[in-house]
Amino acid sequence: MGNRSLARRHGTESFDPIRWKTANKVERGRMVADLMRGRRFIGSKNKSVIDLLGPGDCYLGYEDEPCYGVEFEGRYFQLGFGVNHSDRPGEVVHVSLTSW
């Protein structure tokens, strides 16, 4: 995916959950590659994502889907965690990095 390679190119900093929670979109952009490389989110609960990253600051489609704005090269992206809404409510089923 092009957006993931963009994140890898700009991922110059290690992920720090404390810094993430207060970071702006550019600072988060520098950490997102390490965040995605070092953790497995698929199959976890949306609550565990929110516990790690704090409350989201954007909207995917449902209020229970964590979403975080990041920025690379002056372009905005959403780091989104899609969740199951049927047989396993709240379970993360995909993670996406999409243009905003």
C-alpha positions as CSV (number, residue, x, y, z in Angstrom):
1,M,0.0,0.0,0.0
2,G,1.3,3.4,-0.9
3,N,0.2,5.1,2.3
4,R,2.0,2.5,4.4
5,S,5.2,3.0,2.5
6,L,4.8,6.8,3.0
7,A,4.5,6.1,6.7
8,R,7.6,4.0,6.7
9,R,9.6,6.7,4.9
10,H,8.6,9.3,7.5
11,G,8.6,7.0,10.5
12,T,11.7,8.5,12.1
13,E,10.7,8.1,15.7
14,S,9.9,5.2,18.1
15,F,6.3,4.9,19.2
16,D,5.7,6.3,22.7
17,P,2.1,5.9,24.0
18,I,2.5,8.8,26.4
19,R,3.8,11.2,23.7
20,W,1.2,9.9,21.2
21,K,-1.7,11.0,23.4
22,T,-0.5,14.6,23.4
23,A,1.2,14.7,20.0
24,N,0.1,16.7,17.0
25,K,-0.6,15.0,13.6
26,V,3.0,15.6,12.3
27,E,4.5,14.0,15.5
28,R,2.1,11.1,15.2
29,G,3.1,10.7,11.6
30,R,6.7,10.2,12.7
31,M,5.7,7.4,15.1
32,V,3.0,5.6,13.1
33,A,5.4,3.2,11.3
34,D,6.9,2.0,14.5
35,L,3.4,1.7,16.0
36,M,2.2,-0.5,13.2
37,R,5.4,-2.5,13.0
38,G,5.5,-3.3,16.7
39,R,1.9,-4.3,17.5
40,R,-0.7,-6.6,16.3
41,F,-4.2,-5.0,16.4
42,I,-6.3,-7.4,14.4
43,G,-8.3,-9.5,16.8
44,S,-7.8,-7.2,19.7
45,K,-10.7,-5.1,21.2
46,N,-11.3,-1.5,20.3
47,K,-11.0,-0.7,24.0
48,S,-7.4,-1.9,24.0
49,V,-6.6,0.4,21.1
50,I,-8.1,3.4,23.0
51,D,-6.3,2.4,26.1
52,L,-3.0,2.5,24.2
53,L,-3.6,5.5,21.9
54,G,-6.2,7.6,23.8
55,P,-9.5,8.9,22.5
56,G,-9.7,9.2,18.7
57,D,-9.8,12.6,16.9
58,C,-11.5,11.6,13.7
59,Y,-14.5,9.6,12.6
60,L,-14.5,6.4,10.4
61,G,-18.2,5.4,10.2
62,Y,-19.1,4.2,13.7
63,E,-18.4,5.8,17.0
64,D,-16.8,2.6,18.4
65,E,-14.1,2.6,15.6
66,P,-10.9,4.3,16.9
67,C,-9.5,6.9,14.4
68,Y,-6.4,9.1,14.7
69,G,-5.2,11.9,12.4
70,V,-1.6,11.8,11.2
71,E,0.3,14.0,8.7
72,F,3.0,13.3,6.2
73,E,4.4,15.9,3.8
74,G,1.6,18.3,4.5
75,R,-1.1,15.7,3.7
76,Y,-3.6,14.4,6.2
77,F,-4.4,10.7,6.8
78,Q,-6.6,8.7,9.1
79,L,-5.2,5.8,11.0
80,G,-8.4,3.8,11.4
81,F,-9.3,0.7,13.3
82,G,-12.4,-0.9,11.8
83,V,-14.3,-3.2,14.2
84,N,-16.8,-6.0,14.0
85,H,-20.4,-5.1,14.5
86,S,-22.0,-8.5,14.4
87,D,-20.8,-11.7,15.9
88,R,-17.7,-10.3,17.7
89,P,-18.7,-6.7,18.6
90,G,-15.7,-4.4,19.2
91,E,-13.1,-6.7,17.8
92,V,-10.6,-5.0,15.4
93,V,-11.0,-6.5,12.0
94,H,-8.8,-4.2,9.9
95,V,-6.4,-1.3,10.3
96,S,-6.1,1.3,7.5
97,L,-4.1,4.4,6.7
98,T,-6.2,6.5,4.3
99,S,-6.1,10.0,2.8
100,W,-8.3,12.4,4.7
